[in-house]
Amino acid sequence: MSAPRALKLLAIDDTPQNLELIRAALEQQELEILTADDPEAGFEMFLQIRPRIVLLDMVMPKVNGMELLERIVAVDPGTDVILMTAHYSPESAVEAIQKGACDYWTKPLDVGKLRTRIAGFLAEAEKRQRILHLDRELIDASQFEGMVGRSPLMLEVFAKIRRVAPHFRTVLITGATGTGKELVAHALHRLSPSARGEFVVCNCSALVENLVESELFGYVRGAFTGATQDKPGLFEHADGGTIFLDEIGELSLPAQAKLLRVLQNRQVQRVGSPTPRSIDVRVVAATHRNLKTMVREGQFREDLYYRLAIVEIPLPSLGQRREDLPLLQRSFIEKFAAEYGKSIAGLTRRTQTRMATYPWPGNIRELENVIGNACMMVEGTLIDIDDLPESLRAPLSEDVSTDETFLPLDELQRRHILRVLQAVGGSKPRAAEILGIGRATIYQILSRMKVKEGNEIV
């Protein structure tokens, strides 16, 4: 592990003697100490060097310490700010703590207390470095072919990919939008015997109906107006490799029939050509739609479904694998911090809480976009709620159809349990822990609720 950089401490006080005292008291510590005797100049210095610790005098000309505290915390809520004053009052101490100060000291400063407190900051910084190092090791250990996860559901997905990749001819990947279906397709290709071949992506929802056949299978010169030369289709481009048919559920029924013929015969026939061409292609299809339901409704061919779903890999939503959320957050923060050239340590506690309770309807893709946006917006070392998109800054709405004031106790219990279950991604053991009841108890309650409502609630 590389040696951590020296912690920066900025002291802002309009009395030079106090600044000299602070510098002399802390010169033996592993600190980079900077001082400013003017509050405005001190704030400019703060913006430039981003110190981890700020010692801030309360009473100064032009800008008082309380106002400067608010400005500092607004820029970087991760900064440890200690206010110093010769005019102590309980009211100002409480106000300072509420506005983000980590401590409030009276003057003259106690040198021993100062050294002890700063030594504590240094120990905390070293601990944070160790935790970050362990986080990186955990991310590395939890990575699989570009995906991050250690939840039982994702470990099961990884194991299935390992087993299937050496042997598959067709695979169907299912899951909600943003769950990482293309990453799974890439993993199957890279771990297959065809890894040296091409990985060709086809977004079926973007294909124009009257051009589907020519796009997928190609055409010969003169096949139609504008066909001035032979052109291979996507299946021929993927010969010897893998073709990824994303959003397979959007194909029309005629296009499905033509795709089925290719999968059965392992041959493609260019539009306008009388001669079929043999191909060796592994096919990975993906969809966010329920193909079984589409089959029942006559919107998807049953024979094509069973041809594609010889092996099916369902992907869990982010709500079903919330234990992976901290790992994914750390992974994306490291990615975007490096991309934007910023030093970002992580999330503030209130941001962690907000992101842990957000439902993530857009799944991993939404999380990545949120972290990317926050890393672009953040000016300090910690991402705070104000750095998040508006959809996460706004208070989460509760699904309450009526005023709960006069609801029966059973109904209040039901609603509260459902809220907790939603917040923890459906994990009954975790919900039982939060509710302070035994696992057997929550299963009994849920069982009664299902009997009462006549359907599944989780």
N, C-alpha and C positions, 0 to 999 in steps of 0.2 A: 504494500500500500504506500502510495506517495506521501511525503510529509505534508501535513496541512499548512496552508499559508498562514502567516502571522495575522492574528486578529487585529482589526483596526479600532482604535478608540479615539473619539473626538470630544474634546472638552470645550464648551462655549461659556465664557464668563467674562464680564467686562472688567473684572479685577485681575490684573496681571499676576499679583502675588498668589492668588488661588490657582491660577494655571501653572505657575512654577511649583507649587506644593504638590499638585496632582502629578506633574511630570516626574518630580523627584521621588514621590512615593511609589510610582509604578515602573520606574526605569529598569528594574531587575526582572520584571515580568516579560513574558514572550508576547509583547504587544508592539504595534506600530502606533505611537501616540502623536496625535495632531491637536493643535489648539487654535482657538480664535477668540479675540477679545471684542468682537462686534457680532451681534446676532445675525444680521443679514449676510455678512461675509461667512459666518459659521454655517448658515443654511446652504449657501452656494458651495461651500466645501463639502458639506454632507452630500449634496446632489452629485458631486464629482467623484468622491472616494467611497461612498456608501459604507460607512463604518458599521460594525456590528454593535458597538456600545457608544452611547452618547451621554456625557455628563453635562447637564444643562442648568444654568443659573436661572432662578425664578424671576428676579427683578433686574431688568436691563433696560437701557434707553432704546427708544424706537419700537422694539418688539419685545414683549414680555415672554417669559419662559413657557407659560401655559399655551400661548398662541403658537409659539415655535414647536412645542410638543405636538400639537394637532397637525401642523404642517408636515412634521417628520413622520408621524404615524400614518398620515394619509398617503405619503409616498412609499413607505416601507413598513408595514405593520410588524415585521419581524425584528425590527431594531429594538434593542434593550435601552430604554431611556430612563436615566435617573435624574430626577429634579433635585436641585440644591437650593436652600433658602435660609436666610437669617431671620425670617419672619414666619415661623411655623404657625399653622392653624389646622385643626382637624378637618375643617370644611375644605380648605385648599388641598389637603392631602387626599381626601376622598375624591375630589374633582380630578386631581392629577391621575389617580389610579383608574378612574372611570374613562379618562381620555386616552389611556394606553401606556402610562408610565409604569415601569416595573418596580420602582422604588421612589421614596421621597425622604430626603435627608436634610438635617438641619446643619447650619454652619455655626462655628468652624468645623470643618470636616474632621472626623476621627480617622486618622491615617491607618490604624490597624483594621478598622471596619472596612475601609476602602480596599485595602489589599486583600482581605478575606473575600469580599464580594466579587472582586475582579478575578481572583483565583477560581471562584465558583463558576464564573462565566467561561473561563478558559477550560475548566473541566467539562462543562456542558458542551462546549464547542468540540472538544476532543471526542466526547461521547457521540455527538451528532455525526462526526466524521466516521467513526466506527460503524454507526448504524447505516450511514449511506453506503459504506463499503459492503456491509452485509446485505443491504438491499440489492446492490449490483450483483453480488454473488447469487442471491436468491433469484433475481431476474434471469441471470445466465443459466442457472440450474432449471428454471421453469420454462425456458424457451424451447420450442420445437418447430423447426423449419419456418422461422419468422413469426410464429405465434407464441403468446405468453399465457400460461395458465397452470394452476396447480390444484384446481377444484376437481372433485371426483368426476364430474361430467366431462371436463376437458381432458383429463387424463385418459378417460375412456375413448374420447375422440382420437387422441394421439395414438393410442394402442391400436385402434381400428385402422388408422391410416398405415401404420407400420405393417400390419398383417395383410392388408389389401393391396398395397402399392406394387409388390413384386409380381402380382398375378392378374390384376383386373384387366378387362376389356372395356366394360362400361361401368360407371358409378354414378349414382344420383345423390347429390348433396341438397339437403333441405334445411330451411331455417329462415327466420325473419330477415328483413333487409338490414344490412350492417353487421351481421354476425360473423363475417369472415369467410364466406363461401369460396371466393377466388383464392384466398390464401391456402385453403384446404386443397383446392385443385392444383395449385403450384406444388404443394408438398407431395401430392400423389404422383405428379409428373417427375419431380426431382428424385424420388425414391424408386421409380419404376425402371425396368430395363431400357426404356425409351428415353431416358433422361438426356441423352446427347442430341435427340431430335428436337424439332421445333415445338414450342408451346403456343398454340394459336387460340386467340380469344374471339368469340363471336357473341355479340349481344343480340339475342334473338328479338328482343323488344324493339330494336332499332332497324330491323330488316323491313324493307318495303315489300309488300305482298307480292307484287308482280316481278320482283327481282330476287326473291328468296332462293329459287333454284339456281340461278346463275351465280349468286354470291357464294352459296355453299358448294356447288358442284362444278362451276365454271361454264364456259361456252366456247364454241368454235367460230371462226371467222364466217360472217354471213348468216349466223343463226337468227339475227334480227337486225332491224335498222340500227346502225351505230356500232355493230360488232365488226370492227375493221381488222381485228386480229384475234388469234386464240388467246384465251385467258383461263388459267387454272383457278379453281375455286378454293375455298378455305380448307376443305378436306384434303385436297392434294397438297396444299402448303404444309399441312400437318402430317403428311405421309412419313412414317418412321418416328413420329412423336405423338403429341397429345392435342386434341381439340377440346376447348372448354366452351360448352354451349350454355351461356348464362341466360337466365330467365326463359328456360325451355317452355314454360307454361304459356308464353305469349305467342307461340307458333300457331298458325292456322291449321285446321284439320287437313287440307290438301298438302301443306308443307310437312305435316307430321307423317303422312303416308309415304312421302318421298324419303324422309329421313329413316323411317322404319325399313324401307327396302335397302338402303345403304348399310344399315346396321346388320341386317340379315345376311346380305350377300358379300359384304366387305368390298364392294365395288361402287364406283361413281361413274356417272355418264354425263359428260358435258352437254349442255343445251345445244342441240343441232348436230350432235355426233351420234352415229349408229353404233359406236364401239364403246363398251364399258372398260374402265381401267381399274385394276386391282389396287387396293391400298392397305397399308398396315397402320392403323390409327387407333389409339386408345381414346375413348370418348368419356369425358366428364361433363355431366349435365347438372344444372343447379336451378333452383326455383324457390321463391318465397311463398308460392301458392300451394294449396293442398291438392295435389294431383289426383288423389283418390276421390275427393269430392268432385273434381272436374270430370273424372271418368264417369261417375254416377250421373252427372248432369249432361253427359254427352259432349263436353267441351274438350276432352282429351282422349286419345285412342287408348283403349285398355291394353292392346298388344304392345304398343310402344312403351307404355308405362312399365310393364313387366320386363320388357327388353332392357330398359334403362335401369330399373331398380333391382337388378340382380344383386347388387350391393347398394344399400342406402346408408348414408352417413348424415344423421340429423344433428344440427348444431343448436346448442342452447342459447337462449337470449342472455343478455348481460344480467337481467334481473334474476335469472336462474343460477348464475355463477358469481354472486356478489362477493364471495371470498377472493375472487381474482381482481376486484376493483383496485385495491392499493397497488398491486403489482403493475397493473396496466397503467395506472396514473404515473407511477415512477418511471416506467419505460417510456411513455410518451413525453414526460417532462425532460428526460435526458435527451431524447431525440430532438425536440424542438429547441431546447436550450443550446445544444450544439449547433443547430441550424441557424439560429438567430444570434449566436455568439454571446449568450447571456449566462450569468452565474445564478441559477435558480435552484434553491435548496429543496423546495417542496411547496406544500399547501399550509395555510394557517388552519388552526383547529376548527374554526367556524366554517371554513371552506370545505374541509374534510367532511364535516357533519352534513352540510348541504348536499354535497355530491353523493354521500352514502345514502341519503334519503330520497334523492331524485330518481324517478322511475326509469330513465334512459330508454325511451321508446325507439330511438335510433340506434341503440346498441353500441357496439365497439366503434363504429364509424362516427357516431355522434360524440362519444367520449374523446376520440382522437381530435375531432374538429374543435371541441370545447377547450381541450388542453392546448392545442396549437394556437387558438385565438388568445387564450389567457397568457401564454408565454410571449406572444407578440405584444400584448398590452401592458404586462407587468413592468414596473420600473424598479422594484426592489428585488430582494432575494426570495421572498415568499409570495405565492399567488394568493390574493385575498378575494373575497366575494365581489368586490367592485371590479375586479379584472375579468370576471366571468361574463358570458353573454346574458342579455336581459332575461332569457327564458329560465336561467338558473338563479339570477339575482332576485326575481320576484318570489314572494312567499308561495309555497306549494299549496295549491287549493285542495280542500278536503271534499271528498265525495259524500256530502251530507244533503239529503233531499228534503229534510224537514228539521225544524228546530228541535234540538236534543233535550231541551230543558225538562219536558214532561214526558219523555219516552219511558217505557217500562224498563226495568233493570236488565231483563234478558236481552232486549234489543240494544241497549247501550253496551252490554258485554259483547254481543255479536259484532257490532260495528267497530269497537276498539280492537278486538282480536283480528278482524279483517285488515284494519289499518296496519297493525304491527306485522302481520304476515306479508302484506304488500311491501312494507319498508325493508324487510329482510329477505325479499325474493322468494317467499314461500317456504322458507326453512322452519319447520315446526319445532325442532329442538332449540333453535336460536330464539324463536318467538316465545317459547315456554320460559327460557332464561330471562328474557326482558320482562315478561309478565309476572315473574316470580312464582311460577307454578311448576309442578312436575311434568315430565314429558307425557306420562300416562294420562294425567289430568287434561292436558290440551287435546290429546287424541280423543278422549271421551267427549269433551265439549264439541269438538269438530264433528264427531260422529252424530251427536244429537242435532247439531245444526243442519247436517246433510239430510237427516231423516225428516226434520221439520220443513226444509225448503224443497226437498225432493230432487235435488241435483247437487253436483260437485261444486264446492266453493273455492277449492284451492287446487 
